[in-house]
């Protein structure tokens, strides 16, 4: 039987406090030139060649951000990555990974501000995890001119809105409103609405994930934007996935993951009380833990904060 002490929980809480404190202060210190339209700064992860997408199925988180506190957001992130692995999708759209700001629900934090994307991508393949890639409509969107129509009609319709940082066609004003309760909004129902974006609604369980077959399916599709009257077939490599109303699909997917732990629960003492815990996380979650290294900016801000505290302590003594 293992014994765990309350001091361990105290250390975890302290680390979590430092993490959130430095993140919030880091936002204030970065130059406005480094911030996007929503005031959330991000680093130069886009400069890495490893974030260049390939014309392959790419999973997109369609919610404005992962919901809940940090732990619940992490659970949803793990479920999202696991979904890509289970569907054999080798790319995740990096700009769609946003973490919630508990102090301002109309804003969100770029994944690359918190975590080292280049480190993730350098080891992802060896651990069987998808790469994190940026959006390039010339790579991830496609058109096939109809042989009987005007082949000059080659305008790509992006299924990802680079300006709003949301999936194309969703109600940005509603989803960015700080008064909106995302748990009551059926965001999935907004995707693919309207003729121009109908090809953007792809379901990973029923639609084809093979790049060649995606093009073949586009040729055979004769409804909405892919009709012969438009003389052009449009398709996308983006596959939207995320939560639904209430706790959301990602939360339930994570809960179901925990039922698949290989080893039985073992008795453990916490604060003198006997509880039963799983000794190991599932393999994919352990792999994710290995790759979630704090970003360069966050590591630097943490080191500076620690040095400042040490200097103040030395001066006061």
VOGU-3710 file (C-alpha; in Angstrom, 3 decimals, decimal comma):
1> xxxxxxxxxx> 0,000/0,000/0,000  1,320/3,435/-0,923  1,215/6,430/1,404  0,887/9,941/0,076  1,236/13,044/2,193  -0,606/16,339/2,141  2,710/18,150/1,542  2,706/16,714/-1,976  -0,661/18,298/-2,621  0,694/21,587/-1,273
11> xxxxxxxxxx> 3,613/21,472/-3,683  1,260/20,781/-6,604  -0,915/23,756/-5,647  2,167/25,975/-5,349  3,430/24,953/-8,771  -0,011/25,558/-10,259  -0,144/29,016/-8,673  3,260/29,960/-10,088  2,194/28,657/-13,508  -0,977/30,761/-13,625
21> xxxxxxxxxx> 0,669/33,810/-12,018  3,513/33,918/-14,510  1,158/33,305/-17,432  -1,080/36,235/-16,530  1,876/38,543/-15,879  3,561/37,457/-19,078  0,574/38,732/-21,056  1,116/42,215/-19,625  4,862/42,341/-20,327  4,927/41,266/-23,974
31> xxxxxxxxxx> 4,994/44,083/-26,503  1,635/44,922/-28,138  3,282/44,152/-31,476  3,377/40,504/-30,465  -0,334/40,309/-29,684  -3,143/39,178/-31,939  -6,546/40,816/-32,377  -7,744/39,463/-29,031  -4,786/40,685/-27,001  -3,411/37,198/-26,426
41> xxxxxxxxxx> 0,321/37,087/-27,192  2,019/34,188/-28,888  5,625/33,269/-29,665  7,378/32,442/-32,925  6,186/28,837/-33,186  4,977/29,635/-36,691  8,606/29,994/-37,811  9,297/26,295/-37,331  9,217/24,244/-40,524  7,695/21,404/-38,530
51> xxxxxxxxxx> 4,469/23,401/-38,181  4,045/23,544/-41,977  0,957/21,433/-42,798  0,725/18,654/-45,349  -2,387/17,964/-47,467  -3,642/15,416/-44,970  -6,608/15,150/-42,594  -6,159/17,713/-39,817  -8,200/17,755/-36,608  -9,581/21,169/-35,605
61> xxxxxxxxxx> -10,883/22,155/-32,170  -14,007/24,128/-33,067  -14,826/25,534/-29,624  -13,396/29,037/-28,917  -11,263/27,487/-26,169  -11,066/24,471/-23,874  -13,697/24,944/-21,187  -13,335/24,676/-17,412  -10,519/25,308/-14,975  -6,974/24,385/-15,918
71> xxxxxxxxxx> -7,349/20,708/-14,962  -10,639/20,338/-16,834  -9,154/22,094/-19,839  -6,227/19,696/-19,732  -8,599/16,714/-19,643  -10,368/18,018/-22,739  -7,042/18,610/-24,498  -5,943/15,030/-23,780  -9,247/13,684/-25,136  -8,886/15,838/-28,245
81> xxxxxxxxxx> -5,372/14,548/-28,995  -6,475/10,976/-28,268  -9,304/11,393/-30,768  -6,793/12,310/-33,482  -4,707/9,239/-32,633  -7,723/6,930/-32,633  -8,780/8,219/-36,058  -5,240/7,965/-37,435  -5,125/11,726/-38,042  -1,514/12,897/-38,031
91> xxxxxxxxxx> -2,062/16,672/-37,789  -3,798/19,026/-35,361  -4,482/22,632/-36,324  -2,378/24,664/-33,875  -4,374/27,942/-34,112  -7,492/26,062/-32,977  -5,861/25,118/-29,658  -6,858/27,844/-27,220  -6,889/27,760/-23,428  -9,543/29,632/-21,481
101> xxxxxxxxxx> -8,751/32,794/-19,529  -10,813/32,567/-16,318  -10,594/36,352/-15,879  -11,896/37,252/-19,331  -14,119/34,746/-21,082  -14,158/36,761/-24,304  -10,450/36,060/-24,762  -8,310/32,960/-24,924  -4,637/32,016/-24,700  -2,701/30,552/-27,603
111> xxxxxxxxxx> -1,410/27,047/-26,960  2,106/28,086/-28,049  2,221/30,750/-25,338  1,882/28,078/-22,672  3,644/25,095/-24,248  6,731/24,459/-26,367  5,362/23,537/-29,798  8,739/22,883/-31,391  9,625/20,444/-28,601  6,284/18,654/-29,106
121> xxxxxxxxxx> 6,786/18,340/-32,852  10,377/17,157/-32,488  9,218/14,073/-30,559  5,582/13,608/-31,584  6,242/11,051/-34,306  8,350/8,839/-32,033  5,536/8,721/-29,467  2,744/8,213/-31,985  1,190/11,643/-31,477  0,033/14,096/-34,163
131> xxxxxxxxxx> 2,030/17,144/-35,232  0,782/20,632/-34,412  0,560/22,602/-37,663  -0,417/26,082/-38,775  -3,159/26,860/-41,261  -2,393/27,191/-44,952  -5,494/27,289/-47,187  -3,386/26,450/-50,232  -2,477/23,142/-48,594  -5,468/22,222/-46,461
141> xxxxxxxxxx> -8,250/23,357/-48,800  -8,871/22,050/-52,301  -10,927/22,613/-55,405  -11,560/20,439/-58,445  -12,960/22,352/-61,436  -15,804/20,532/-63,141  -14,836/19,482/-66,654  -18,053/20,911/-68,006  -17,711/24,276/-66,345  -15,458/27,278/-66,042
151> xxxxxxxxxx> -12,062/25,995/-64,908  -10,960/29,514/-64,045  -13,265/29,351/-61,003  -10,479/28,321/-58,695  -11,230/30,373/-55,582  -10,496/28,434/-52,409  -13,104/28,737/-49,647  -11,249/28,485/-46,310  -12,928/26,422/-43,608  -10,769/28,143/-40,984
161> xxxxxxxxxx> -11,182/31,877/-40,411  -7,690/33,249/-39,774  -9,075/36,639/-38,741  -11,439/35,408/-36,041  -9,451/32,325/-35,066  -12,627/30,257/-35,349  -14,080/27,680/-37,711  -15,618/29,379/-40,735  -19,327/30,050/-40,574  -19,778/30,024/-36,786
171> xxxxxxxxxx> -21,284/33,016/-34,979  -18,199/34,890/-33,770  -20,155/37,639/-32,001  -22,043/35,046/-29,963  -19,081/32,819/-29,138  -16,780/35,733/-28,182  -19,415/37,420/-26,010  -18,269/37,214/-22,353  -21,897/36,751/-21,343  -22,335/33,635/-23,479
181> xxxxxxxxxx> -22,464/30,313/-21,641  -20,681/28,017/-24,082  -22,071/24,979/-22,286  -25,491/25,934/-23,628  -24,390/26,713/-27,194  -24,566/24,028/-29,869  -21,485/25,192/-31,784  -21,335/22,015/-33,856  -24,728/22,905/-35,306  -23,281/26,121/-36,786
191> xxxxxxxxxx> -20,640/24,309/-38,845  -21,410/23,767/-42,515  -24,448/26,048/-42,549  -24,995/27,998/-45,746  -24,092/27,067/-49,282  -20,575/28,446/-49,259  -19,397/26,476/-46,203  -21,349/23,244/-46,609  -18,231/21,273/-47,554  -16,575/22,312/-44,263
201> xxxxxxxxxx> -18,765/20,028/-42,147  -16,863/16,736/-42,053  -17,450/14,067/-39,424  -14,428/11,880/-38,670  -16,542/8,792/-38,004  -18,446/8,773/-41,294  -16,371/10,839/-43,751  -13,260/9,557/-45,448  -9,874/10,446/-43,920  -7,706/9,246/-46,798
211> xxxxxxxxxx> -6,505/12,340/-48,763  -7,015/10,679/-52,154  -10,479/9,445/-51,260  -11,408/12,885/-49,936  -10,874/14,249/-53,449  -12,818/11,357/-54,949  -15,697/12,032/-52,560  -15,643/15,703/-53,585  -16,029/14,737/-57,231  -18,995/12,502/-56,431
221> xxxxxxxxxx> -20,721/14,959/-54,125  -23,502/16,765/-55,979  -25,133/18,865/-53,276  -24,746/22,463/-52,097  -21,404/24,085/-53,042  -20,261/20,902/-54,744  -23,166/20,833/-57,175  -22,557/20,798/-60,911  -24,270/24,190/-61,185  -21,253/25,738/-59,462
231> xxxxxxxxxx> -18,893/24,013/-61,885  -16,360/23,403/-59,115  -15,966/20,795/-56,394  -14,633/22,055/-53,082  -13,178/19,930/-50,313  -11,214/20,403/-47,109  -8,713/18,366/-45,145  -9,994/19,925/-41,907  -12,036/17,749/-39,566  -13,846/19,669/-36,792
241> xxxxxxxxxx> -14,103/18,139/-33,353  -14,970/19,550/-29,941  -17,520/19,727/-27,219  -21,272/19,839/-27,354  -23,717/21,300/-24,849  -23,412/20,627/-21,099  -20,102/18,978/-20,091  -19,322/18,376/-23,734  -18,095/15,490/-25,817  -14,412/15,919/-24,890
251> xxxxxxxxxx> -15,133/15,634/-21,172  -17,030/12,378/-21,692  -14,349/11,054/-24,023  -11,725/11,657/-21,342  -13,871/9,940/-18,714  -14,251/6,912/-20,974  -10,481/6,816/-21,477  -9,997/6,262/-17,765  -12,061/3,087/-17,922  -9,382/1,522/-20,107
261> xxxxxxxxxx> -6,499/1,641/-17,663  -4,673/-1,669/-17,798  -3,994/-2,174/-14,120  -6,494/-2,514/-11,313  -6,928/0,121/-8,622  -4,669/-0,152/-5,608  -5,260/0,998/-2,009  -3,600/4,333/-1,221  -3,488/6,448/1,934  -4,173/10,164/1,467
271> xxxxxxxxxx> -4,441/12,256/4,640  -4,861/9,038/6,661  -7,843/7,990/4,577  -7,883/4,852/2,456  -8,822/5,462/-1,167  -8,437/3,380/-4,311  -6,500/4,882/-7,190  -5,206/3,806/-10,567  -1,398/3,621/-10,358  -0,859/4,596/-13,996
281> xxxxxxxxxx> -2,389/6,849/-16,614  -3,287/5,388/-19,979  -0,389/5,239/-22,427  -1,470/8,138/-24,629  -1,866/10,454/-21,647  1,624/9,552/-20,416  2,975/10,375/-23,876  1,211/13,752/-23,823  2,703/14,505/-20,402  6,155/13,896/-21,852
291> xxxxxxxxxx> 5,651/16,479/-24,593  3,844/19,250/-22,712  6,915/21,274/-21,823  6,357/24,931/-20,823  7,056/27,415/-23,596  10,296/29,393/-23,775  8,506/32,605/-22,744  6,863/30,891/-19,797  10,098/29,255/-18,625  11,893/32,600/-18,848
301> xxxxxxxxxx> 9,109/34,429/-16,983  9,119/31,757/-14,256  12,890/31,940/-13,865  12,746/35,739/-13,664  9,962/35,613/-11,075  11,933/33,161/-8,931  15,077/35,275/-9,190  13,109/38,371/-8,196  11,710/36,635/-5,109  15,161/35,370/-4,119
311> xxxxxxx> 16,663/38,841/-4,530  13,877/40,449/-2,482  14,343/37,854/0,272  18,099/38,427/0,288  17,592/42,199/0,512  15,036/41,983/3,326  17,339/39,708/5,330
//
